[in-house]
Amino acid sequence: MATPRRNGQLSSCEPCRTSKLRCDHTSPICGRCERRGLHCTYHPAPLTQSLTGIRPPKKRRAIYESDPPSNISRLHNENDAWTRKKASVSAPGFWGQTSYCDAFTDTRNEFNVGVPYLAGHDNFPVDQKRINLGARVLTLLEDLPFYRDVVTARFKIWKGWCLGWPVTDMIFTVVEKMWNSLETEGMNTNQRASFLSKRLFEMHSRPLEVHPSMTWEDFQSAAAGRWELIGLLFTLTGLATDWVPHGDRIFMRQDTMDATSLAITATAVGDICLQFCDSTGIVNDIVVWLLLHHVTLLAIVYGESDFRPWRKLGDLSTTLFALGLHQDSSAKAPFFLSEMRKRTMVAAYSMDKVLATFLGRPPLVSWRYCDIQMPLDLSVEEIFADPVVRNAAIARLDEKSGWNLESSLMKAKGSSTLIIHISYPIQSMADVLRELSRESRQLRQGLPEFLHWKPDIEGVVTSRVEYDLLFEIHIEFLHNDFLLYRTLGKRTQTQPDAIIGIARQILKSLVIMICEKTRSRQPIKGIGLSVCLPGLPSAGVLCAELLRRSRSTVTSSCLEFPRSEIIQNLTLFASYLDTIIETHDCNYRVAQQGQKAIRHVLDQVLSVESSSCVVEDTGTSDRIIDDANLLDGVDFDDHDLFLGWLDGNIQHMSDSWLASVNFT
């Protein structure tokens, strides 16, 4: 029975008192003890009890030789992360002139001491949690034939430029050989995955040593048994889903993932494999390939405005510098790997500028610190061919320009990409931008004739993919000039006359291209990128100029401005925004805002009274129009969005811009 204490409150039972829980003081058994099934007693003076009932203090766990291995490994795993930080398996990598070891490796020094190569550590503690996670990844290899079929269908559409089919086929062959090895015969999927996961972690710490005499077969042997190869296989499979139509019969098979689920799964697997590489400090060419394609896949799945592609691009840039791909490394690598490194660097540099321009952020790979070597204009198959075939292909290149003489677009696409890089404002910004524009036009004119897009190109290039790529090159050059003159206008607060002509060319090219695809009943999914990125800003500039002229009725003798042509193209372009950008597209909202703006401007322009008087040009027509005045009377849901669209800084887009910059 509970007795009152000196303060008048009832005493608690012993189980509640020792557990420091509230007691309801019910006799003979309190409600809490009844629910918990405990022996309930009320002590009249609990503090007078002996210390025999008090639990002894906990002792620190000691490790004895008789302990089971599972307990010891669990304690070792607590320090596993620190062990990996202490012992890295990666090589020192590229050392610059300011590095601490440059004095030891200076070739001008008679006594070249050199820096010892950091060998790999084969005795890394194997974390059971990582083995289990790796096993979950490897269970997905049960559908390996399905993945190969998806990638094969993708290469039937486009042969690729960076990795190509030889490297892709090598990746699948090595993984298939591992998955179907004799060691795993008789095991079910889970047992096989667990066994191979542990084996991969044991072999993962081997450094991928490269030397000039290395053959392609030697590289394949060194690439086997690596997590980065597993991640690259899934990443390439995920990228293939952006090329193969989602309604293809491949995705209609039973017990297989649809295209969207496969792409999302590929991003997760690629990220896990990159974490495995990061935990052991692995840095090699395969990791760079994985990072390059993983950034593209993240942009396709989550959009460029998502933080994940930008963060992974930072990992790619630091890995490029660590391996020394920003410098010429031809003397330290075999021919095939040297050419692959050049293509990888060009692709990464291009991707960095594409994403940085889209987000309006500083680039992560600065051209000031790069000596980018342009790759030879060879196909990927010719790079990995026998020396006799390879040398014959090199001999067929033009000695002056370096281009192939076969009008092969498959070889030339990647090398012809023009990258825009704009520095911070300087005093001679106008001269610098004009010089960049001149270099852009000169580079464009220097391209072979077969790389120039023409509306009547039928009969010259029969492949739909090649025709689309020629159009991309054409739009890239025009968009480059557009950005340069747009930047010049913002710096000088003027509207350069040249930007009107460039915007006209971009809009006219888009209208012609869409008409060609519609007439031939070709899919227009891929052109949605060009509609949103260079198309909307160009339409915005033309709308602003058209509205300015309709309000002030200014006629300029120094600028050709075909009003009828521009109105017709803007009308068609506005109608295409409904056709090209579907409702489930991430850019649908931006396209609808742009369409609403274009139609509002056209309504105002076409409703102007014909009796308006003509005002002579006062010389101030080159002043940039105030963007805010264009919005008078326009009921937009998002005022800032339209301003950003008009300035050409559409940061709300999240559709796959990098999908068209696919170097695989």
Secondary structure, 3 states (H helix, E strand, C coil): CCCECCCCCECCCHHHHHHCCCCCCCCCCCHHHHHHCCCCCCCCCHHHCCHHHCCCCCCCCCCCCCCCHHHHHHHHHHCHHHHHHHCCCCCCCCCCCCCCCHHHHCCCCCCCCCCCCCCCCCCCCCCHHHHHHHHHHHHHHHHHHHHHHHHHHHHHHCCCCCCHHHHHHHHHHHHHHHHCCHHHCCCCHHHHHHHHHHHHHHHCCCCCCCCCCCCHHHHHHHHCCCHHHHHHHHHHHHHHCCCCCCCCHHHHCCCCCCHHHHHHHHHHHHHHHHHHHHHCCCCCHHHHHHHHHHHHHHHHHHCCCCHHHHHHHHHHHHHHHHHCCCCCCHHHCCHHHHHHHHHHHHHHHHHHHHHHHHHCCCCCCCHHHCCCCCCCCCCHHHHCCCHHHHHHHHHCECCCCCCECCCCHHHHCHHHCCCCCCCCCCCCHHHHHHHHHHHHHHHHHCCCHHHCCCCCCCCCCCCHHHHHHHHHHHHHHHHHHHHHHHHHHHHHCECCHHHHHHHHHHHHHHHHHHHHHHHCCCCCCCCHHHHHHHHHHHHHHHHHHHHHHHHHCEECCCCCCCHHHHHHHHHHHHHHHHHHCCCCCCCHHHHHHHHHHHHHHHHHHHCCCCCCCCEECCCCCCECCCHHHHHCCCCCCCHHHHHHHHCCCCCCCCCCCHHHCCCC
